[in-house]
Amino acid sequence: MATPNKVAAVEEITTDFKESTAAVLTEYRGLTVAQLKELRVSLGAENKFSVVKNTLTGIAAKEAGVDAFEGQLAGPTAIAFIRGDAVAAAKSLTDFAKTNKQLVIKTGIFEGKALDASEVAALAALESRELQLARVAGVLKAPMAAAARTIDALRLKLAEGEAPAEAPADAEADAEAPAAEAPAVEAPAAAETTEA
């Protein structure tokens, strides 16, 4: 018979699955409480790293429609529920696993797609959303900065009493010159038909 605590735990894990864009299943055997705290901090406040019971997690995964963890729920299990930047969180997990060999990344899901450990590592190798946005902002900012410098230069010239450079007279004359007329082409004479 399910106790109220077990029912509540299943509901919480089910909700975590449903509200996360990604989740990474890990085994944490041998990690200290201090190391787990360090990992939680590195994942960021919007993400959650939970030590879970395998049986309850299996039930919650089914209720949430997650089948990627079937056959993987063995040993001391913890799941990183990712609500923020999945790339940054995957990077935090893989970086932590490199320096703390006790953390084993087993499998994961990202936007409903199952990932194996190598695919979680590949996700971690991508650029984070913040870095991508920073690059786009830099690309967009460059033309605006150049335009601002040009406008400032024009203001300085006007303040000094210099007139801005005008288009050359030849360019204006060329623009006003009529286009050369194309020679007229006569239509071919219609072929005469003879009656037999």
C-alpha positions, 0 to 999 in steps of 0.5 A: 500500500502506497503511503502518503509520502510515497504518493507525494514523492511520485507527484513531485517527480512527475511534476519535475519531469513535466516542467523541465525541458531536459532531465539527466539521469546520473549515478552519484555513488561515492559523492559527499554531501559537500560535492552534491551541494557544489554540483547543485550550485553549479547547475544554477537556481532554476535547475534542480538536482534531486536524489530519487528512489528508483521505484518511485522515479519509474512510476513518475516517469511513466505518469509523465510519459518519459520512457528514456529511463527504462532499464537505467534506474539502478544504484544510487540515482539522482536526476538533474531537472533542467528548466533553464539553459539546457546547454549550460546545465549539461556543461555543468554536469559534464565538467563536474563529472570530469573532475569527480569520477563518482558522478556517472551520466547515464542517460537523459531527455531533451525536449522529449527526445531520449539522449544517451551519455555521449549525446548529453556530452554533445549537448554540453559542447554546444554554445550556451544560449547566453553566448549565442545571444551575445554574438547576435547582439554584437553583430547587430550593434556593429552597424549601429556603432558605425552609423553613430560615428558617421553622424557624430563626424557630420555634426562636428563638420557642421559645427565647424561651419563646413558644408557636407560634401555634395555629390559630384556634378557629373553624377547629377548630369548622368542621372538626368541624361535620357536613356539611349533609345534602342533601335526599332525592330521591324516585325517580320512580314507575314508569310503569304499562303497559296491555295492549291 
